Amino acid sequence: MTNEAFVQRLFDLLAVINDEDTFNAVVKIFITISYEQKVPQKNLVIKIATSHTDQRFFSETLVHLLNKNDPDMIIKALAFIKDVY
């Protein structure tokens, strides 16, 4: 089970990660955590992603990952978007 402190700390790291591959890997972790949580109201990634000061980094990378043509990641990312909106 993922806790809020873990997700919060990962979001805090987005501002200081300089390596694109590492950054993308962290965002993929967020998407996977979110995908595994089937109740949007309890989804820690959604909760933090929609209010974090660095949410722009996350959003831009989400769009970038959608363009990578990885079917598994596209399904998970679209599920995340559906849950948010």
Backbone as CSV, one residue per row, in Angstrom:
resi,resn,N_x,N_y,N_z,CA_x,CA_y,CA_z,C_x,C_y,C_z
1,MET,0.838,-1.179,0.000,0.000,0.000,0.000,0.884,1.244,0.000
2,THR,0.590,2.156,-0.869,1.343,3.394,-0.977,0.767,4.424,-0.009
3,ASN,1.668,5.143,0.672,1.145,6.154,1.600,1.350,7.560,1.049
4,GLU,0.651,8.494,1.634,0.658,9.868,1.144,2.044,10.512,1.232
5,ALA,2.791,10.218,2.264,4.135,10.797,2.421,5.054,10.370,1.276
6,PHE,4.949,9.105,0.852,5.758,8.601,-0.259,5.421,9.341,-1.551
7,VAL,4.137,9.470,-1.849,3.709,10.146,-3.079,4.102,11.624,-3.024
8,GLN,3.917,12.245,-1.879,4.284,13.660,-1.727,5.781,13.871,-1.965
9,ARG,6.589,13.002,-1.393,8.052,13.133,-1.550,8.469,12.952,-3.009
10,LEU,7.840,11.996,-3.699,8.151,11.822,-5.118,7.780,13.065,-5.923
11,PHE,6.625,13.659,-5.622,6.248,14.896,-6.314,7.249,16.004,-6.021
12,ASP,7.723,16.089,-4.788,8.714,17.106,-4.430,9.999,16.927,-5.224
13,LEU,10.339,15.688,-5.539,11.566,15.410,-6.287,11.485,15.844,-7.748
14,LEU,10.283,15.978,-8.300,10.158,16.353,-9.702,10.876,17.668,-10.021
15,ALA,10.914,18.563,-9.069,11.546,19.866,-9.295,13.065,19.792,-9.367
16,VAL,13.649,18.713,-8.842,15.112,18.650,-8.799,15.719,17.542,-9.666
17,ILE,14.888,16.720,-10.269,15.413,15.667,-11.148,15.774,16.292,-12.487
18,ASN,17.026,16.133,-12.886,17.503,16.728,-14.134,17.569,15.736,-15.289
19,ASP,17.585,14.465,-14.985,17.693,13.438,-16.013,16.297,13.076,-16.539
20,GLU,16.097,13.199,-17.852,14.778,12.964,-18.441,14.286,11.536,-18.225
21,ASP,15.162,10.558,-18.359,14.753,9.166,-18.167,14.290,8.907,-16.733
22,THR,15.009,9.478,-15.767,14.629,9.324,-14.364,13.297,10.022,-14.097
23,PHE,13.157,11.214,-14.639,11.921,11.970,-14.477,10.735,11.180,-15.033
24,ASN,10.890,10.652,-16.244,9.829,9.859,-16.866,9.512,8.617,-16.040
25,ALA,10.535,8.008,-15.476,10.325,6.816,-14.651,9.492,7.147,-13.408
26,VAL,9.761,8.291,-12.794,8.988,8.698,-11.615,7.527,8.948,-12.001
27,VAL,7.303,9.603,-13.128,5.932,9.851,-13.573,5.232,8.531,-13.892
28,LYS,5.955,7.583,-14.455,5.370,6.259,-14.712,4.980,5.577,-13.397
29,ILE,5.765,5.780,-12.355,5.413,5.244,-11.036,4.097,5.859,-10.575
30,PHE,3.960,7.181,-10.736,2.709,7.842,-10.361,1.518,7.267,-11.121
31,ILE,1.687,7.099,-12.411,0.596,6.604,-13.250,0.213,5.192,-12.828
32,THR,1.209,4.370,-12.533,0.934,2.990,-12.113,0.240,2.959,-10.755
33,ILE,0.710,3.765,-9.822,0.054,3.843,-8.505,-1.396,4.280,-8.681
34,SER,-1.597,5.286,-9.499,-2.937,5.798,-9.732,-3.827,4.749,-10.379
35,TYR,-3.294,4.032,-11.347,-4.063,3.020,-12.072,-4.526,1.896,-11.148
36,GLU,-3.701,1.578,-10.174,-4.040,0.497,-9.250,-5.097,0.914,-8.224
37,GLN,-5.293,2.208,-8.044,-6.318,2.702,-7.116,-7.600,2.915,-7.916
38,LYS,-8.575,2.086,-7.680,-9.802,2.099,-8.488,-10.843,3.110,-8.016
39,VAL,-10.621,3.749,-6.887,-11.573,4.732,-6.370,-10.930,6.118,-6.460
40,PRO,-11.334,6.933,-7.446,-10.686,8.239,-7.637,-10.649,9.115,-6.385
41,GLN,-11.668,9.046,-5.546,-11.714,9.880,-4.347,-10.632,9.497,-3.335
42,LYS,-10.111,8.291,-3.421,-9.059,7.828,-2.512,-7.686,7.806,-3.172
43,ASN,-7.606,8.283,-4.400,-6.382,8.212,-5.181,-5.396,9.288,-4.730
44,LEU,-4.305,8.862,-4.101,-3.311,9.809,-3.574,-2.625,10.603,-4.683
45,VAL,-2.390,9.970,-5.811,-1.726,10.673,-6.918,-2.617,11.800,-7.426
46,ILE,-3.890,11.517,-7.603,-4.812,12.571,-8.045,-4.870,13.684,-7.007
47,LYS,-4.980,13.311,-5.765,-5.061,14.302,-4.684,-3.869,15.242,-4.704
48,ILE,-2.676,14.688,-4.832,-1.462,15.514,-4.785,-1.206,16.194,-6.131
49,ALA,-1.451,15.490,-7.227,-1.183,16.052,-8.557,-2.028,17.282,-8.846
50,THR,-3.226,17.318,-8.318,-4.101,18.452,-8.597,-3.843,19.661,-7.713
51,SER,-3.000,19.510,-6.690,-2.764,20.638,-5.789,-1.281,20.977,-5.594
52,HIS,-0.385,20.164,-6.104,1.049,20.366,-5.867,1.571,21.556,-6.663
53,THR,2.530,22.263,-6.092,3.101,23.432,-6.772,3.834,23.059,-8.062
54,ASP,4.307,21.826,-8.167,5.017,21.382,-9.376,4.145,20.507,-10.271
55,GLN,2.836,20.679,-10.202,1.940,19.855,-10.990,2.172,20.032,-12.491
56,ARG,2.678,21.189,-12.904,2.946,21.436,-14.326,3.955,20.433,-14.877
57,PHE,5.004,20.113,-14.114,5.994,19.125,-14.548,5.327,17.781,-14.814
58,PHE,4.469,17.397,-13.894,3.765,16.124,-14.012,2.866,16.121,-15.241
59,SER,2.098,17.181,-15.426,1.159,17.264,-16.548,1.880,17.221,-17.891
60,GLU,2.967,17.954,-18.015,3.725,17.971,-19.267,4.304,16.596,-19.576
61,THR,4.784,15.913,-18.565,5.355,14.590,-18.776,4.271,13.583,-19.116
62,LEU,3.114,13.735,-18.543,1.989,12.867,-18.866,1.661,12.959,-20.354
63,VAL,1.606,14.167,-20.871,1.358,14.358,-22.307,2.498,13.744,-23.125
64,HIS,3.708,13.947,-22.686,4.875,13.379,-23.373,4.788,11.853,-23.423
65,LEU,4.407,11.231,-22.315,4.313,9.770,-22.270,3.193,9.248,-23.165
66,LEU,2.139,10.021,-23.326,1.061,9.609,-24.229,1.542,9.540,-25.679
67,ASN,2.554,10.321,-25.992,3.091,10.342,-27.354,4.174,9.297,-27.609
68,LYS,4.495,8.495,-26.616,5.563,7.498,-26.742,5.094,6.184,-27.370
69,ASN,3.806,6.026,-27.561,3.228,4.814,-28.163,3.492,3.538,-27.374
70,ASP,3.518,3.645,-26.061,3.597,2.467,-25.191,2.155,2.139,-24.793
71,PRO,1.577,1.080,-25.372,0.150,0.794,-25.147,-0.238,0.698,-23.666
72,ASP,0.579,0.058,-22.866,0.268,-0.085,-21.438,0.228,1.280,-20.759
73,MET,1.203,2.122,-21.046,1.256,3.446,-20.426,0.122,4.330,-20.935
74,ILE,-0.252,4.192,-22.201,-1.365,4.978,-22.748,-2.659,4.630,-22.027
75,ILE,-2.904,3.351,-21.820,-4.113,2.917,-21.109,-4.134,3.480,-19.692
76,LYS,-3.010,3.378,-18.998,-2.939,3.869,-17.619,-3.059,5.395,-17.555
77,ALA,-2.405,6.083,-18.480,-2.454,7.547,-18.489,-3.858,8.045,-18.818
78,LEU,-4.513,7.404,-19.756,-5.874,7.801,-20.087,-6.835,7.522,-18.932
79,ALA,-6.615,6.439,-18.216,-7.436,6.154,-17.031,-7.227,7.247,-15.981
80,PHE,-5.984,7.691,-15.819,-5.698,8.768,-14.878,-6.442,10.041,-15.278
81,ILE,-6.359,10.389,-16.548,-7.022,11.590,-17.045,-8.532,11.488,-16.832
82,LYS,-9.095,10.327,-17.116,-10.536,10.100,-16.920,-10.903,10.285,-15.438
83,ASP,-10.085,9.772,-14.560,-10.369,9.897,-13.123,-10.283,11.331,-12.640
84,VAL,-9.381,12.102,-13.205,-9.221,13.500,-12.798,-10.369,14.354,-13.310
85,TYR,-10.755,14.090,-14.553,-11.788,14.932,-15.159,-13.100,14.196,-15.266
